[in-house]
Structure formats: C-alpha cells, structure tokens
C-alpha cells in the first residue's frame, strides 16, 4: 500500500510536465465544475430536508467541504445527514482536493513552460528576435537588450527571443532582465512564428546563426518568406546578411533593414532599429566602400567647430566628425557649434575616391568661413558691407 501511494505521488509530481497546457486547463475546469455541481446539490438538499434558508445552507456546505466545521449549523434529519455524507464526505471533499491539486498542477505547468520557453504569451507590439548567434549568445543578447532599454523608443517594449539554444531556460543574467522572454522553437517553422505572434510584432530582427556561413542567408530568406505570408508588413523587419549579393533579395521579400552580422558590435543592430539607415553609416566605418574615415595630425586653434565643419564642406574636402583635444588627449565627437577648438588631430569622413591630403586640409582651415555671412553663391561678405 505504501509503495502504491508513493507511486501515485510520483506520477502526480511529473504530471504537469507530461500533460499539455490545454489538457491541464480542461482538467482543472472539469474538477471545478464537479465541485460547483456537488455544492449546489448539497445546498438544495439542506433547504429541502432541513428547512434551512439559502444563507445557512451555503454556510454549512462550505464549512463542511473545507473541513472547518464550526458546528453552529448541522444536519439533524436522516435524509439531510445522508445527503451530507454522500455529497460532501464521499464526493465533495475529494473533488475539492482534486480541483485544488489540478490548480496547483496548472500553476506548476505554467512556470515550467514559461521557464523552458514553451509558453504562448500572446504579445502585441513587441520586439521579436529570431535565432541566436553561434558563439556567446548570452553576452550578445545582454548587450542588445541593454541598448534597447537605453533607447527611449523601445525601453518599455516586451522582447521575445525565438531560439532552441536555451531549452532549460534563459541564463541567469538574461532571466533577470525585465520584459524579456524566450520561445523554444525554430524561427523557420511557420507554426512557431504564429505562436510568438510575429504578425503582431512592431519589430522583427532575424539573426544569422553563423556569421561566416553564406548558407545562413538561405535560412533567413525562408524566414522572411514565412513572415510575409503571415502579414507582417506593418513591422520593421531587420535581417542580417552574410553575403552582400543577397541584400537585394532580402529587401525584395520584405526586409526593411539589412546589416552584416558583426558579433563584436551588437549595438549596431540596435542602432539600425532605433534610427533606420544609421546601420549603413556604421557599416561603412568597417569597410572602404563609398566613404573613408581619415585622420589628419595637425594643430587647430582659435576656430569654432562650426567654422571647421563649414570650411571643409565648402571646399569639398569631406565632413569633420571629431578631433583630439590637445590639452586632454581625448577624442571629442559632435561638439557644440560654438566650441572653440584646440586640437592636435582632426577626423574627417571623405569620399574614398577623393581623400584630401594633410596640406589640403591645413590650407582650407587657414581661412575659416562664417556661414551666416555667405550668399547663395558661396561668396563671403563682411558684416556691415553693402548688399
């Protein structure tokens, strides 16, 4: 007998794992319905056999079923006592305990499924990230989520990751991040995309699991195709592309933002989501295509930042983006327009086909311009001169 009891307890302990969410919910609702039926029948019996009011009958039913038994009211007739024994002692207490057990099973099942990524959250206007980088996915997501939370536009959005990399639950650091969940599934499976409400997401990011494998683009293309079938045209879709030759295909099938998978700089992904188009500017920093970032070691003093920027642009020598402070040795980027510059080096974005020389930049800065005193033809005027 003892062994049988142990076996039953063990079976119940793992019941929430073996049963599906719908099965447990149906079982819980069925038990609750049985309890309600038994309680109603006992209330009717007490009113019919004992002549109780409905208030007293309900009070007696609940105190008896919950084994509290205050004793202030009790059945005195044979029929009333028989109804109590049959309905409550033999049926009600057992069914009530079963209903409570089903409820705790459902709660246990919910926690396990949420932790393991097998729960349907029914989200809306959320950020959906599909796939996980092959190497150090935890660190990658930590930096991505931190950057998203630092963004005013996305700091309050729920984020859901679709991946099979965390079947036992998110790592501790990720699990502690508010508003982050994951779904244990394959992003190329249409049913998985439906379960994570891809059609209701405001942002969808598709990562390349292997940032150097050109074959990863085929998987990304399949996911984009499934997303288009689901109707995600209202979402901002970002896709990582390993082979630049596939960019046009990605854009044609629905990708709004296409970037290279740069794992050492996951913030680039977030920049693309926060300010679409900026990811292309950042990508150009890593390559020599279209733009070149040049450093010019020369002394700059007595000029405002607006004068430096304006002079180089009017002489078609590029766009100044920062300088090295001669006093502190620190890089200063995007300073205020009226900041007086005392620099030892200047950083400029220039066309790769027309990189200016140090001499050209030095000669250009020798005579700084004043933007508010230039006419449409670019000719400088002195204050107070005749018009």
KOLGUSE-538082 format. One record per residue (C-alpha): x, y, z. Coordinates in steps of 0.1 Angstrom, whole numbers, padded with zeros to 4 digits, always signed. Each point is the difference from the previous one (the first is absolute). Example, Ala and Ser with C-alpha at 12.3 -4.5 7.8 and 13.67 -1.06 7.14 Angstrom:
+0123-0045+0078;+0014+0034-0007;
***
This chain:
+0000+0000+0000;+0028+0024+0009;+0017-0007-0033;-0032+0006-0019;-0004+0034+0018;+0035+0010-0009;-0005-0010-0036;-0032+0022-0002;+0018+0030+0016;+0029-0004-0024;-0023-0002-0030;-0018+0032+0011;+0033+0018+0006;+0009-0004-0037;-0035+0004-0013;+0004+0036-0009;+0030-0008-0022;-0017-0029-0018;-0034+0017-0006;-0004+0028-0025;-0012+0034+0011;-0035-0005-0015;-0004-0034+0016;+0008+0014+0035;-0023+0030-0006;-0028-0024-0010;+0006-0022+0030;+0000+0030+0024;-0033+0013-0015;-0016-0034+0002;+0009-0004+0036;-0013+0035+0008;-0032-0008-0017;-0005-0032+0020;+0006+0019+0032;-0026+0026-0009;-0026-0026-0009;+0006-0019+0033;-0002+0032+0020;-0033+0011-0017;-0015-0035+0005;+0009+0001+0037;-0014+0035+0005;-0033-0011-0016;+0000-0032+0022;+0005+0021+0032;-0029+0023-0010;-0023-0029-0009;+0009-0024+0028;+0010+0023+0029;-0022+0030-0009;+0030+0024+0001;+0002+0033-0017;+0023+0004-0030;+0025+0019+0022;+0002-0027+0026;+0001-0028-0027;+0029+0017-0018;+0019+0006+0033;-0004-0036+0011;+0011-0013-0034;+0032+0021-0001;+0010-0006+0036;-0005-0037-0004;+0017-0004-0033;+0030+0019+0012;+0001-0021+0032;-0002+0031+0022;-0033-0012+0016;-0009+0028+0025;-0030-0020+0012;-0023+0030+0003;-0022-0016-0027;-0003-0037-0008;-0023-0025-0016;-0024-0018+0024;-0023-0021-0022;+0010-0034-0014;-0005+0013-0036;+0021+0031+0007;+0028-0019+0016;+0000-0026-0028;+0002+0027-0026;+0029+0016+0018;+0019-0033+0002;-0006-0009-0036;+0004+0034-0016;+0027+0015+0022;+0019-0027+0020;+0002-0025-0028;-0001+0024-0030;+0004+0037+0008;+0032-0001+0021;+0017-0024-0024;-0010+0021-0031;+0010+0032+0018;+0034-0014+0008;+0003-0012-0036;-0010+0035-0013;+0027+0016+0022;+0025-0025-0012;-0009+0007-0036;+0004+0037+0006;+0035-0004+0015;+0009-0024-0028;-0010+0027-0025;+0020+0026+0018;+0030-0023+0001;-0004-0008-0036;-0002+0037-0008;+0032+0008+0018;+0019-0029-0016;-0012+0009-0035;+0008+0037+0004;+0035-0008+0012;+0007-0026-0027;-0014+0022-0028;-0031-0020-0007;-0026+0025+0010;-0022+0021-0023;+0001+0036+0012;-0025+0015-0024;+0020+0032-0005;-0007+0031-0020;+0022+0029-0012;+0031-0019+0013;+0036-0005-0013;+0006-0034-0014;+0036-0013-0004;+0003-0032-0020;+0031-0023+0004;+0030+0002+0022;+0037+0006-0009;+0020-0032-0001;+0026+0014+0024;-0007+0017+0034;-0037+0006-0007;-0005+0010+0037;+0025+0029-0002;-0014+0011-0033;-0036+0002+0013;+0011+0017+0032;+0015+0029-0020;-0029+0002-0025;-0026+0001+0028;+0019+0025+0020;+0002+0023-0031;-0037-0005-0007;-0008+0010+0036;+0022+0031-0004;-0020+0011-0030;-0030+0022+0008;-0021-0015-0028;+0005-0037+0010;+0007+0001+0038;-0035-0013+0009;-0005-0025-0028;-0002-0037+0008;+0027-0020-0017;-0003-0036-0010;+0028-0022-0013;-0007-0030-0022;+0027-0026+0004;+0008-0036+0009;+0032+0010+0018;-0016+0003+0034;-0022-0031+0004;+0004+0001+0038;-0007+0037+0004;+0018+0032-0006;+0033+0005+0017;-0002+0017+0034;+0011+0034-0012;-0025+0000-0029;-0028-0014+0022;+0004+0029+0024;-0005+0026-0028;-0036+0014+0002;-0022-0003-0030;+0021-0028-0016;-0014-0035-0009;+0010-0027-0024;-0018-0027-0020;+0016-0033-0005;-0006-0005-0037;+0013+0003-0036;-0004+0033-0016;-0003-0016-0035;-0031-0019+0012;-0033+0019-0009;-0018-0015+0030;+0027+0014+0023;-0003+0034-0015;-0038-0001+0006;+0005-0010+0036;+0023+0030+0007;-0025+0023-0017;+0024+0011-0027;-0029+0017-0018;-0006+0023+0030;+0037+0009+0006;+0011+0036-0006;+0036-0010-0006;+0015-0033-0013;+0037-0007-0001;+0013-0031-0018;+0035-0009+0011;+0024-0022-0020;+0009-0029+0023;+0034-0003-0017;+0014+0033-0009;+0025-0014-0025;-0021-0027-0017;-0016+0012-0032;-0025-0028+0003;-0016+0019+0029;-0014+0024-0025;-0022-0028-0014;-0016-0005+0034;-0005+0037+0004;-0017+0002-0034;-0024-0028+0011;-0009+0018+0032;-0006+0032-0019;-0023-0019-0024;-0020-0015+0029;-0003+0035+0016;-0014+0014-0032;-0026-0027-0001;-0010+0008+0036;-0006+0036-0009;+0028+0019+0018;+0001+0030-0023;-0007+0024+0029;+0031-0012+0019;+0035+0014-0004;+0020-0031-0012;+0038-0002+0004;+0019-0028-0016;+0037-0009+0004;+0016-0008-0034;+0033-0019-0003;+0004+0003-0038;-0005+0036-0013;-0014-0015-0033;-0031-0011+0019;-0009+0035+0012;-0023+0008-0029;-0018-0034+0004;-0005+0007+0037;-0014+0035-0006;-0022-0012-0028;-0017-0026+0022;-0006+0023+0029;+0031+0010+0020;+0001+0037+0008;+0034+0001+0016;+0029-0022-0012;+0033-0002+0019;+0031-0022+0003;+0001-0022+0030;+0027+0018+0020;+0001-0020+0033;+0027+0022+0016;-0023+0029-0003;-0036-0010+0007;-0009+0036+0007;+0000+0005-0038;-0032-0021-0002;-0017+0022+0026;+0011+0032-0018;-0017-0013-0031;-0032-0006+0019;+0001+0034+0018;+0010+0020-0031;-0005-0020-0032;+0028+0009-0024;+0026+0007+0026;+0011-0036-0002;+0013+0006-0035;+0021+0030+0012;+0014-0022+0028;+0007-0029-0025;+0020+0024-0022;+0023+0006+0029;+0011-0036-0002;+0006+0000-0037;+0015+0022-0027;-0031+0002-0021;-0015+0034-0009;+0014+0018+0030;+0034+0002+0017;+0008+0011+0035;+0033+0020+0000;+0021+0014+0028;+0020+0032-0005;+0027+0008+0025;+0001+0038+0000;-0004+0028+0025;-0034+0017+0001;-0005+0030+0023;-0020+0032+0001;-0029-0013-0021;-0035-0011+0010;-0012-0035-0009;-0026+0014-0024;+0028+0019-0019;+0020-0032-0003;-0029-0020-0013;-0012+0027-0024;+0034+0007-0015;+0007-0037-0009;-0035-0005-0014;+0001+0032-0022;+0034-0011-0013;-0014-0035-0007;+0026-0016+0023;-0025-0021+0020;-0018+0002+0033;+0018+0005+0033;-0014-0023+0027;+0024+0005+0029;+0034+0011+0012;+0027-0009+0026;+0001+0026+0028;+0036+0013+0002;-0003+0005+0038;-0016-0032+0011;+0009-0024-0029;-0037-0011+0000;-0021-0005-0032;-0028+0025-0002;-0029-0008-0024;-0029+0021-0010;+0009+0030+0022;-0022+0031+0003;+0002+0023-0030;+0015+0029+0019;+0026-0021+0018;+0035+0015-0005;+0023-0027-0013;+0035-0007+0014;+0008-0032-0018;+0029-0021-0010;-0017-0022-0025;-0032+0001-0021;-0023-0028-0012;-0018+0004-0033;-0024-0021-0021;+0010+0003-0036;-0008-0017-0033;+0022-0030-0006;+0008+0013-0035;+0010+0034+0013;+0019-0002+0033;+0015+0035+0007;+0036+0003+0010;+0012+0015+0032;+0011+0031-0019;-0034+0005-0016;-0017-0002+0034;+0025+0023+0017;-0002+0026-0029;-0038-0002+0002;-0001+0007+0037;+0023+0029-0003;-0030+0022-0009;-0031-0011+0019;-0034+0010-0014;-0030+0016+0016;-0032-0018-0012;-0024+0028+0009;+0019+0026-0021;+0000-0021-0033;-0024+0006-0028;-0014-0027-0023;+0030+0000-0022;+0023-0007+0029;+0018+0034+0000;+0009+0013+0035;-0011+0034+0011;+0013+0021+0028;-0025+0013+0026;-0012+0034-0009;+0010-0003-0037;-0024+0013-0027;-0025-0024-0014;
***
